[in-house]
Amino acid sequence: MGTLVSSTPSRRGRLIAGTAFLIVATALAAWLVPQRPDDTGARKGHALGAGLLEQAALEYVQLRIGKEYWLNLPQATNVSGEPVTVLKARFVSLPKGLKLIGYKVVSTEDTDGFGIGVLPVNSKFDDVTGLPERSTTFTVKAHKPAVWYHMARLKVTGPVTGDTSQCRFWYRQGSVKYRQDLRCVNQLRLAKK
């Protein structure tokens, strides 16, 4: 005697298929529909990359409480086919124990290239503090790294246990403003006594 197989899908099978269709449709709609602007009027963008820093996790274990340091944000690379005008860049969040003093835009020409890592303020290696203030906006040509980059001046106020992880860039391409987060992992710790 053979087994009878129904050609009508079970109620459970229809429910699973319907749920899968809904998930796929929602994901497709989110991908196709333009992102809504944030509170600054900027849409989510994809024109920037962070070069080698997209894969790196930088470590500096010589911080001292009460001292100030320069920490660079990624050197934005325009991965699109149109120029981009960077309006500003900021760390999304800083770990406890670090106080932001301010940001400065510097040129790779003034600092002999893009510096990676941490510079103690007013040390023999500090080539940032004495630089003149530059415009905070700059243009990055298509498929090129920026000549300008942002540095953050930080003061160590206590033990630092977290890491930086994301940097947010606001930029304009054509007449549209965008925002984009780039990976910028910095593991910063106090020096061992």
C-alpha positions as CSV (number, residue, x, y, z in Angstrom):
1,M,0.0,0.0,0.0
2,G,1.5,3.4,-1.0
3,T,1.6,6.5,1.1
4,L,-0.7,9.3,0.1
5,V,1.0,12.7,-0.4
6,S,-1.2,15.8,-0.4
7,S,-0.5,18.3,-3.2
8,T,-2.0,21.1,-0.9
9,P,0.7,22.8,1.2
10,S,0.1,22.4,5.0
11,R,-0.9,25.4,7.0
12,R,2.5,25.5,8.7
13,G,4.3,25.4,5.3
14,R,2.2,28.3,4.0
15,L,3.0,30.3,7.2
16,I,6.7,29.6,6.8
17,A,6.7,30.6,3.1
18,G,4.6,33.7,3.9
19,T,7.0,34.8,6.7
20,A,10.1,34.2,4.4
21,F,8.5,36.3,1.7
22,L,7.7,39.1,4.1
23,I,11.3,39.2,5.4
24,V,12.7,39.2,1.8
25,A,10.3,41.9,0.7
26,T,11.1,44.1,3.8
27,A,14.9,43.8,3.1
28,L,14.4,44.6,-0.5
29,A,12.3,47.7,0.3
30,A,14.8,48.9,2.8
31,W,17.6,48.6,0.1
32,L,15.6,50.3,-2.7
33,V,14.0,53.1,-0.7
34,P,16.3,56.1,-0.2
35,Q,17.4,56.6,3.4
36,R,15.6,59.4,5.3
37,P,17.7,62.3,6.3
38,D,19.0,62.5,9.9
39,D,18.4,65.6,12.1
40,T,21.0,67.5,10.1
41,G,19.2,66.8,6.9
42,A,21.9,64.3,5.8
43,R,21.1,61.0,4.1
44,K,23.0,57.8,4.7
45,G,25.9,57.7,2.3
46,H,28.4,55.2,0.9
47,A,31.0,57.3,-1.0
48,L,33.8,57.1,1.6
49,G,36.2,54.5,2.7
50,A,38.9,54.5,5.4
51,G,41.7,52.8,3.5
52,L,43.9,50.5,5.6
53,L,42.2,51.7,8.8
54,E,39.1,49.8,7.8
55,Q,40.9,46.6,8.8
56,A,43.2,47.8,11.5
57,A,42.8,48.1,15.3
58,L,45.4,50.6,16.6
59,E,46.8,50.2,20.1
60,Y,48.5,52.8,22.3
61,V,49.3,51.8,25.9
62,Q,51.3,54.9,27.1
63,L,48.5,57.3,28.2
64,R,49.0,59.3,31.4
65,I,46.2,60.8,33.4
66,G,46.2,64.6,33.1
67,K,48.0,64.6,29.7
68,E,46.7,65.6,26.3
69,Y,47.0,63.7,23.1
70,W,46.2,64.0,19.4
71,L,44.4,61.1,17.8
72,N,43.6,61.0,14.1
73,L,40.4,60.0,12.5
74,P,40.6,58.0,9.2
75,Q,41.9,59.7,6.1
76,A,38.8,59.6,4.0
77,T,39.1,58.0,0.6
78,N,36.5,58.8,-2.0
79,V,35.4,55.4,-3.5
80,S,32.8,57.0,-5.8
81,G,33.1,58.4,-9.3
82,E,32.2,62.0,-8.2
83,P,34.0,64.5,-6.0
84,V,33.0,64.7,-2.4
85,T,33.1,67.8,-0.1
86,V,33.7,66.7,3.5
87,L,31.9,69.0,5.9
88,K,33.0,67.6,9.2
89,A,34.1,64.4,11.0
90,R,33.7,63.2,14.6
91,F,34.1,60.2,16.8
92,V,30.7,58.7,17.4
93,S,31.6,58.0,21.0
94,L,34.7,58.1,23.2
95,P,35.5,55.7,26.0
96,K,35.2,56.8,29.6
97,G,38.4,58.4,30.8
98,L,38.9,60.6,27.7
99,K,37.6,64.2,27.4
100,L,37.4,65.8,24.0
101,I,39.2,69.2,23.8
102,G,38.4,69.8,20.1
103,Y,39.0,68.8,16.5
104,K,41.5,70.2,14.0
105,V,41.8,69.6,10.2
106,V,45.4,69.2,9.0
107,S,47.0,68.5,5.7
108,T,49.2,65.6,4.7
109,E,51.6,68.2,3.3
110,D,52.0,69.8,6.7
111,T,52.5,66.5,8.6
112,D,54.6,64.7,6.0
113,G,51.8,62.3,5.2
114,F,48.9,60.8,7.1
115,G,49.9,60.0,10.6
116,I,48.5,56.9,12.2
117,G,48.3,56.7,15.9
118,V,48.6,58.9,19.0
119,L,50.8,62.0,19.5
120,P,51.4,63.4,22.9
121,V,50.6,67.2,22.7
122,N,53.7,69.4,22.9
123,S,56.1,66.4,22.6
124,K,59.0,66.3,20.2
125,F,56.8,64.3,17.9
126,D,53.9,66.8,17.9
127,D,53.6,68.3,14.4
128,V,50.0,69.3,14.8
129,T,49.6,71.8,17.7
130,G,51.5,74.6,16.0
131,L,49.8,74.2,12.6
132,P,47.5,77.1,11.5
133,E,43.8,76.6,11.6
134,R,42.5,75.4,8.2
135,S,39.1,75.3,6.7
136,T,37.0,72.5,8.2
137,T,35.6,71.6,4.7
138,F,37.6,70.1,1.9
139,T,37.1,68.3,-1.4
140,V,38.2,64.8,-2.1
141,K,38.6,63.9,-5.8
142,A,36.9,60.8,-7.2
143,H,38.7,57.5,-6.4
144,K,41.4,59.4,-4.4
145,P,42.4,59.7,-0.7
146,A,41.9,63.1,0.9
147,V,44.8,65.5,1.3
148,W,43.2,66.7,4.5
149,Y,42.2,64.8,7.6
150,H,40.8,65.4,11.1
151,M,42.6,65.1,14.4
152,A,41.0,65.0,17.8
153,R,42.7,66.6,20.9
154,L,41.9,64.5,23.9
155,K,42.7,64.8,27.6
156,V,43.0,61.7,29.8
157,T,40.9,62.1,32.9
158,G,41.0,58.6,34.3
159,P,41.4,54.9,33.4
160,V,40.5,54.2,29.8
161,T,38.8,50.8,29.5
162,G,36.8,51.1,26.2
163,D,37.8,51.6,22.6
164,T,36.8,54.0,19.9
165,S,35.0,52.2,17.1
166,Q,33.2,54.5,14.7
167,C,33.9,57.8,13.2
168,R,31.1,59.8,11.5
169,F,31.6,61.9,8.4
170,W,29.2,64.4,7.0
171,Y,29.8,65.3,3.4
172,R,28.1,66.8,0.3
173,Q,28.1,65.2,-3.1
174,G,26.4,67.4,-5.7
175,S,23.7,69.2,-3.9
176,V,22.9,66.3,-1.5
177,K,24.2,66.1,2.1
178,Y,25.2,62.6,3.4
179,R,26.5,61.1,6.6
180,Q,28.5,57.9,6.8
181,D,30.2,56.0,9.7
182,L,33.7,54.5,9.1
183,R,35.4,52.0,11.3
184,C,38.1,53.6,13.4
185,V,39.2,51.2,16.2
186,N,41.7,52.6,18.7
187,Q,42.6,50.7,21.8
188,L,43.9,53.3,24.3
189,R,45.2,52.4,27.7
190,L,47.1,53.9,30.6
191,A,50.8,53.2,30.8
192,K,51.8,50.5,33.3
193,K,53.6,52.0,36.3
